[in-house]
Amino acid sequence: MGSKSYKLTKSKIASGLQCKKKLWFDIHEPLKKTKKALFERGERFNEVIRKHYTNLHGNELNLEGVWDDLVNKTKNAINSKNINVIYEATFEHLDTRVRTDVLIRKKNGWELLEAKSSTRLKDEHIPDISIQSFIVRECLKQIGHNLISCKLIHINKDFTLENTEDYTDLINDENDISNKIIEIEKEIPNYIKDLLPLTEENSPCPEIEMGTHCNKPNECNYKDRCEKSFLKKFLLPKSDVTPFTILPYVGKLTLKDRELIEFMKNQGTVDLQKVPSKYFRNRKEYPENYHQIIQVAHKNNEPCFNFPGLKNAFKKFSFPFYFMDFEYVDQGVPIVKNTKPYVKLPFQWSVHKWESENSEIDKGKSFLRFADQDIERKFIESLLEAVGKSGTIFAHNIASAEVKILNDLKEKDNCKDLVSKIDKLIERIEDSLILARMNFYSPLMNGDWGIKSIIKAIPKCPVNYDGKDNIAGGDDAQLAWFVYTNPKTEVKVRENQKKFLIDYCSKDTLAAYYLIKYLMEKTKNN
């Protein structure tokens, strides 16, 4: 049924089909593995899946976490009439090992179920599952069994948790893809044959340029590595040249529009100052000629300000100023009643108050809950109290979370009485990202207006996101929520997650304060 050793897996073949260089890195120079919220979300969905199909079919074998002699354990279970459902069944064929999510015994053979924590069948799922189904089909044939059907199971986005632990309708298993995978399966042996040489110890790293494949079907983890490699071809070891790749939207090596990249390659340089103006682009959410603004700022090595724009903006702001930030989670498997899988569940806010221009900013207030069944009501009630009834509220990049979450809360039955108060809160919010992007740029930002880049350009700003175990971004914050709400997590680890979250969220609001203060001071002096 299988070989004594294997060199490829489903995920490695998928990597190779996206980019052979990506597969080579996976095998020979892999990145250090770090947990992600996506993984934890998938694990919770897997738990629901296992309970569901065990209840339906009974007599299950779960090989999760078991590594000794997996192939033979799977073979014995298939040949045994006492096992109806196998989780993490393991198969090897053509130097390739796969582990399946669910394998169900049917009258005439076996049904393969592959789980995705997405809310729909995506085009990229078909070749991914075809690798799995081909190996399983061939191995079953060798021991006299058939693979009779293959389904993708995913999360039902319309599911609402009404009763704790009742996930009957969370699983969507209506995607029978048996007919879609047949033709692709025929190509799998050729894919394996083509990719196996890359697994050899002395195989050279493929020379593949960056392109649209770097983001499809998923963003490659090695993009920074490849970009640095590209830049090294044109930069001296201690070069102080700013590369053109910092230009938003046209400078990235993975975009379809590769005219600028080809031009720079032909010129044998990556120097931002060598980019002709014909390659500059305009976007409505950026100031006019923003590429030229970036180029000039780096040429002069000094920040650029649009003082008329800043002065007009500050005229409409009113003290006290509040600085606000939210953290949220896409639960996948909801654990809070009356919530959906992918409607953002807010679980934390941080607010700092700046009473007047001549005062010091306060120590800040925060809210942090995890799985309280009335968390949404507590979240908005405490927030309304924290921001008072007047004064401008600043949040950085509100389009990504804050306003959407507040509007979603208005739809909640237990928040209907607060709709007018929420509307008034929303009217007071100003996006510090837009304010900065339209009126300020510093070479220290390297083409990025994210809050972590902007603070590098603010003199004497004490906010620092570096440090061991610190939360680095929104995905890390979601991961902290998953870790905290996992019943198996130790108390000490949970307390650490709380500490990290409070520290991280307050940094975002403090950073917004230092940005606004800096822009105000510069505006007054000009």
C-alpha positions in Angstrom: 0.0 0.0 0.0 2.9 2.3 0.5 6.6 2.8 0.3 9.0 2.6 3.2 9.8 6.3 2.9 8.3 9.4 1.3 9.6 12.7 -0.1 6.5 14.6 -1.0 3.2 15.4 0.7 0.0 17.0 -0.6 1.0 20.4 0.8 4.5 20.1 -0.8 3.0 19.2 -4.2 0.6 22.2 -3.9 3.7 24.4 -3.2 5.5 23.0 -6.2 2.5 23.6 -8.5 2.4 27.2 -7.3 6.1 27.7 -7.7 9.0 25.2 -7.8 11.2 27.7 -5.9 8.6 27.7 -3.1 8.8 23.9 -2.9 12.6 24.0 -2.8 12.5 26.4 0.1 9.9 24.2 1.9 12.3 21.3 1.7 15.8 22.8 2.0 15.4 26.2 3.7 12.0 26.2 5.4 10.9 29.1 7.5 10.5 28.5 11.2 7.0 27.4 11.7 4.8 29.7 13.7 1.2 29.2 14.7 -1.4 31.2 12.9 -5.1 32.0 13.7 -6.0 30.2 10.5 -4.6 27.0 11.8 -6.4 27.2 15.1 -9.7 28.0 13.3 -9.2 25.0 11.2 -8.5 22.8 14.2 -11.7 23.8 15.8 -13.7 23.0 12.7 -12.0 19.6 12.6 -13.2 18.9 16.1 -16.8 19.7 15.1 -16.4 17.5 12.0 -15.1 14.5 14.0 -18.0 14.7 16.5 -20.5 15.1 13.7 -19.5 12.1 11.6 -18.8 9.9 14.6 -22.4 10.5 15.7 -23.7 9.7 12.2 -21.6 6.6 11.5 -20.1 5.4 14.8 -17.0 3.1 15.2 -14.4 5.6 14.4 -10.6 5.5 14.4 -8.7 8.8 15.0 -5.1 8.7 13.9 -4.5 12.4 14.7 -1.2 12.8 16.5 -0.2 9.2 16.0 3.0 8.7 14.0 4.1 5.1 14.4 3.2 2.8 11.5 0.4 5.0 10.3 0.1 3.4 6.9 -0.4 -0.1 8.3 -2.8 1.2 10.9 -4.9 2.8 8.1 -4.7 -0.4 6.0 -5.9 -2.6 8.9 -8.8 -0.2 9.7 -9.9 -0.3 6.1 -9.8 -4.1 6.0 -11.6 -4.3 9.3 -15.4 -4.3 9.1 -15.6 -2.8 12.6 -14.3 0.7 11.6 -16.8 3.0 9.7 -15.0 6.3 10.0 -11.2 7.1 9.9 -9.8 10.5 10.7 -6.3 11.3 9.5 -6.1 8.1 7.5 -2.6 7.9 6.0 -1.5 6.7 2.6 1.7 6.5 0.6 2.2 6.1 -3.1 4.9 7.3 -5.6 7.1 8.7 -2.8 4.1 10.8 -1.6 2.3 10.7 1.7 -1.1 12.1 2.4 -3.3 12.3 5.4 -7.1 12.6 4.9 -9.5 14.6 7.0 -12.4 12.0 6.9 -12.8 8.7 5.3 -16.2 7.0 5.5 -17.1 3.4 4.7 -20.0 3.1 2.3 -21.7 0.1 0.8 -19.5 -0.2 -2.3 -16.3 1.5 -1.1 -15.1 4.6 0.7 -16.0 8.3 0.6 -13.3 10.9 1.0 -14.2 14.2 2.8 -11.7 17.0 2.7 -12.4 19.9 5.1 -11.7 23.6 4.5 -12.5 26.3 7.0 -13.6 28.6 4.2 -17.2 29.3 3.5 -17.4 28.1 -0.1 -15.8 25.8 -2.6 -12.9 27.7 -4.3 -11.2 26.9 -7.6 -7.9 26.2 -6.0 -9.5 23.5 -3.8 -10.0 21.2 -6.7 -6.4 20.5 -7.7 -5.5 20.5 -4.0 -8.0 17.7 -3.2 -7.2 15.9 -6.5 -3.7 15.2 -5.1 -5.3 13.6 -2.1 -7.9 11.6 -3.9 -5.4 10.2 -6.5 -3.1 8.8 -3.8 -6.0 7.4 -1.8 -7.7 5.9 -4.8 -4.4 4.1 -5.9 -3.8 2.8 -2.4 -7.3 1.5 -2.0 -7.1 -0.3 -5.3 -4.0 -2.1 -4.0 -5.9 -3.7 -1.1 -9.1 -4.4 -3.0 -11.2 -1.3 -2.1 -12.7 1.6 -4.1 -12.9 5.3 -3.6 -16.4 5.9 -4.8 -16.9 9.6 -4.1 -15.1 12.8 -2.9 -16.6 15.8 -1.2 -15.4 19.1 0.0 -16.8 20.1 3.4 -16.7 23.7 4.6 -18.3 26.2 7.0 -21.8 27.3 6.5 -21.5 31.1 6.6 -25.2 31.6 7.4 -25.0 29.4 10.6 -25.9 31.2 13.8 -25.0 29.6 17.2 -28.3 29.3 19.0 -27.5 26.6 21.5 -24.0 26.1 23.0 -22.2 23.1 21.4 -25.0 22.6 18.9 -23.2 22.7 15.5 -25.6 20.6 13.5 -25.9 23.0 10.6 -22.4 24.4 10.7 -21.0 21.9 8.2 -21.8 22.3 4.5 -21.1 18.9 2.9 -23.1 19.4 -0.3 -20.1 19.8 -2.6 -19.6 16.5 -4.3 -16.6 17.0 -6.6 -16.1 13.4 -7.7 -16.5 14.3 -11.4 -14.4 17.5 -11.2 -11.3 15.7 -9.9 -11.1 12.8 -12.4 -9.3 14.6 -15.2 -6.9 16.4 -12.8 -6.1 13.1 -11.1 -4.6 11.8 -14.4 -2.0 14.6 -14.2 -0.9 13.9 -10.6 1.8 11.2 -11.5 3.4 13.7 -13.9 3.4 16.4 -11.3 5.1 14.1 -8.8 7.7 12.9 -11.4 8.4 16.6 -12.2 8.7 17.7 -8.6 10.6 14.8 -7.0 14.1 15.9 -8.3 13.7 19.1 -6.1 13.6 16.9 -3.0 17.1 15.5 -3.6 19.7 16.8 -1.2 21.9 18.5 -3.7 19.2 19.8 -6.0 19.9 23.5 -7.0 17.4 26.2 -6.1 15.3 27.0 -9.2 15.8 30.4 -10.8 12.3 31.7 -10.9 11.4 35.4 -11.1 8.6 36.9 -8.9 5.3 37.3 -10.6 1.6 36.9 -10.1 2.1 33.3 -9.0 3.6 34.7 -5.7 0.0 35.5 -4.5 -2.0 32.7 -6.2 -3.6 30.7 -5.0 -2.1 31.8 -1.7 0.4 34.4 -0.7 3.9 32.9 -0.6 5.7 33.0 2.7 9.0 33.5 0.9 8.2 36.7 -0.9 10.6 38.8 1.2 13.4 36.4 0.6 12.9 36.5 -3.2 12.6 40.3 -3.3 15.9 40.6 -1.4 17.5 38.2 -3.8 16.2 40.3 -6.7 17.6 43.5 -5.2 21.0 42.0 -4.4 21.6 41.7 -8.2 21.7 45.4 -8.5 22.9 46.7 -5.1 26.3 46.8 -3.6 26.6 45.3 -0.1 26.6 48.7 1.6 24.5 50.6 -0.9 22.4 53.5 0.4 20.1 53.4 -2.7 16.4 53.3 -2.0 14.8 50.6 -4.2 11.8 51.4 -6.4 10.0 48.4 -4.8 8.7 50.7 -2.0 6.3 52.4 -4.4 2.8 51.4 -3.5 0.9 49.4 -6.2 3.5 49.7 -9.0 6.8 48.8 -7.2 5.8 45.4 -6.0 7.5 42.6 -8.0 4.3 40.5 -8.1 2.0 42.8 -9.9 0.6 42.0 -13.4 1.8 45.4 -14.6 5.5 44.5 -15.0 6.5 47.3 -17.4 8.4 49.2 -14.6 10.1 46.1 -13.4 11.3 45.3 -17.0 12.5 48.9 -17.5 14.5 48.8 -14.3 16.0 45.5 -15.1 17.1 46.8 -18.5 18.7 49.8 -16.9 20.5 47.5 -14.4 19.3 49.4 -11.4 16.7 49.4 -8.7 17.3 53.1 -7.7 14.0 54.8 -6.9 15.4 58.0 -8.3 15.8 56.4 -11.8 12.1 55.7 -12.2 10.7 57.9 -15.0 7.5 59.8 -14.2 5.6 57.9 -16.9 5.4 54.9 -14.6 3.8 56.9 -11.7 0.2 56.1 -11.0 -2.6 58.0 -9.2 -5.2 56.5 -6.9 -8.2 58.2 -5.4 -7.3 57.2 -1.8 -3.9 58.8 -2.2 -2.8 62.4 -2.9 -2.2 63.4 -6.4 1.3 62.5 -7.7 2.0 60.5 -4.5 4.7 58.5 -6.3 6.5 61.7 -7.1 6.1 62.8 -3.5 7.7 59.6 -2.3 10.5 60.0 -4.9 11.3 63.6 -3.9 11.1 62.8 -0.2 13.8 60.1 -0.6 15.9 62.3 -2.9 16.0 65.1 -0.3 16.0 62.7 2.6 13.4 64.8 4.5 9.6 64.5 5.2 7.0 66.1 3.0 3.9 67.9 4.5 0.8 69.3 2.9 0.2 72.0 5.4 -2.9 73.6 3.8 -4.5 70.2 3.9 -3.5 69.6 7.5 -4.7 73.0 8.6 -8.1 72.5 7.0 -8.4 69.1 8.6 -7.5 70.2 12.1 -10.1 73.0 11.9 -12.9 70.5 12.0 -11.4 68.4 14.9 -12.5 69.2 18.4 -11.0 68.4 21.8 -11.1 66.2 23.8 -9.4 63.9 21.3 -9.8 60.2 21.8 -7.6 57.5 20.2 -9.4 54.2 19.7 -8.5 50.7 18.5 -10.4 47.4 18.3 -9.3 43.8 18.1 -11.7 41.2 16.7 -11.8 37.5 15.8 -13.3 35.5 12.9 -14.4 32.6 15.1 -15.0 30.1 12.3 -16.7 27.8 14.9 -18.8 30.3 17.0 -18.6 29.8 20.7 -20.6 33.0 21.6 -24.4 32.7 21.2 -26.1 34.5 18.4 -22.9 35.0 16.5 -21.9 33.8 13.0 -18.7 32.1 11.8 -17.2 35.0 9.9 -19.0 38.1 11.3 -16.2 39.8 13.2 -16.6 39.4 17.0 -15.1 42.3 18.8 -13.4 41.3 22.0 -11.1 44.2 22.9 -10.9 47.9 22.7 -8.3 50.5 23.8 -9.0 54.2 24.3 -6.7 57.0 25.2 -8.0 60.5 25.9 -6.2 63.8 25.3 -8.2 66.5 27.0 -6.5 69.5 25.5 -3.5 70.6 23.6 -1.7 71.8 26.8 -2.5 68.6 28.8 -0.9 65.2 28.9 -2.6 62.2 27.5 -4.3 60.0 30.1 -3.2 56.5 31.1 -5.9 54.9 28.8 -8.8 52.6 29.3 -9.3 49.1 27.9 -11.9 46.4 27.5 -11.0 42.7 27.1 -13.3 39.7 27.2 -13.1 36.5 25.4 -16.2 34.3 25.3 -18.7 36.0 27.5 -22.1 35.3 26.1 -23.1 39.0 26.2 -19.6 40.2 25.1 -21.0 42.4 22.3 -23.3 44.3 24.6 -20.6 44.7 27.2 -18.2 45.8 24.5 -20.3 48.6 23.1 -21.7 49.8 26.5 -18.2 50.2 28.0 -16.9 51.9 24.8 -19.7 54.4 24.7 -18.9 55.3 28.3 -15.2 55.6 27.6 -15.5 58.0 24.7 -18.1 60.3 26.2 -20.5 62.3 24.0 -18.2 64.9 22.4 -14.8 65.2 20.9 -13.0 63.8 17.8 -12.2 60.1 17.9 -9.1 59.0 15.9 -8.6 55.4 14.7 -6.0 54.2 12.2 -7.4 52.5 9.1 -11.0 52.4 10.2 -12.1 50.8 7.0 -10.5 47.5 8.1 -12.5 47.1 11.3 -13.9 49.7 13.5 -16.8 51.2 11.6 -17.8 47.9 10.1 -17.9 46.3 13.6 -19.9 49.2 15.0 -22.5 49.0 12.2 -22.7 45.2 12.7 -23.4 45.8 16.4 -26.4 48.0 15.5 -28.0 44.9 13.9 -27.8 42.9 17.1 -31.1 42.4 19.0 -29.4 43.1 22.3 -27.9 46.4 21.0 -31.0 47.8 19.2 -31.6 50.3 22.0 -28.1 51.8 21.5 -28.4 52.4 17.7 -28.6 56.2 17.9 -25.7 56.4 20.4 -23.6 54.2 18.1 -24.5 56.4 15.1 -23.3 59.5 17.0 -20.1 57.7 17.9 -19.4 56.8 14.3 -20.0 60.4 13.2 -17.1 61.5 15.5 -14.6 59.0 14.1 -11.7 60.3 11.9 -9.3 58.0 10.1 -5.7 59.0 11.0 -4.5 56.8 8.2 -6.3 58.9 5.6 -5.2 62.1 7.3 -1.5 61.0 7.2 -1.6 59.5 3.7 -3.1 62.7 2.2 -0.8 65.1 4.0 2.4 63.5 5.2 5.2 61.3 4.0 8.7 60.6 5.5 11.5 58.5 3.9 11.6 56.6 7.2 8.2 55.1 6.3 9.5 53.3 3.1 6.3 53.7 1.1 3.9 52.6 3.8 1.4 54.5 6.0 0.7 51.6 8.4 0.9 52.8 12.0 4.0 50.6 12.7 5.8 52.4 9.8 4.6 55.9 10.6 5.9 55.8 14.2 9.4 55.4 12.8 9.1 58.8 11.3 7.9 60.5 14.5 10.7 61.9 16.6 10.9 60.7 20.2 7.9 58.4 19.8 8.3 55.8 22.6 6.0 53.2 21.1 7.9 50.1 20.1 6.3 46.9 18.7 9.5 44.8 18.8 10.2 42.3 21.5 10.0 38.6 22.2 6.5 37.1 22.5 4.9 40.5 21.6 1.8 40.5 19.5 2.9 41.9 16.1 -0.5 42.4 14.3 -4.1 41.6 14.0 -3.6 37.9 13.1 -1.5 37.5 16.3 -4.3 39.1 18.3 -6.8 36.6 16.8 -4.4 33.8 17.6 -4.2 35.0 21.3 -8.0 34.8 21.4 -7.9 31.2 20.2 -5.2 30.3 22.6 -7.1 31.9 25.5 -10.4 30.2 24.7 -8.9 26.8 24.2 -10.0 24.7 27.3 -6.7 22.9 27.2 -4.6 26.1 27.7 -2.9 26.5 31.0 -3.9 29.3 33.3 -0.4 30.9 33.2 -0.5 30.9 29.4 -3.9 32.5 29.4 -2.8 35.3 31.7 0.2 36.0 29.4 -2.2 36.3 26.4 -4.2 38.9 28.3 -1.1 40.8 29.1 0.2 40.7 25.5 -3.2 41.8 24.1 -3.6 44.8 26.5 -0.1 45.9 25.8 -0.5 45.6 22.0 -3.9 47.3 21.7 -2.8 50.3 23.9 0.3 50.7 21.7 -1.9 51.2 18.6 -3.9 54.0 20.4 -0.7 55.6 21.8 0.9 55.5 18.4 -2.1 57.3 16.9 -1.8 60.0 19.6 1.9 60.6 18.8 1.1 60.9 15.1 -1.7 63.4 15.6 0.4 65.4 18.1 3.3 65.5 15.7 1.2 66.7 12.8 -0.5 69.4 14.9 2.9 70.7 16.1 4.3 70.8 12.6 1.2 72.5 11.3 1.3 75.2 13.9 4.9 76.0 13.1 4.3 76.4 9.4 
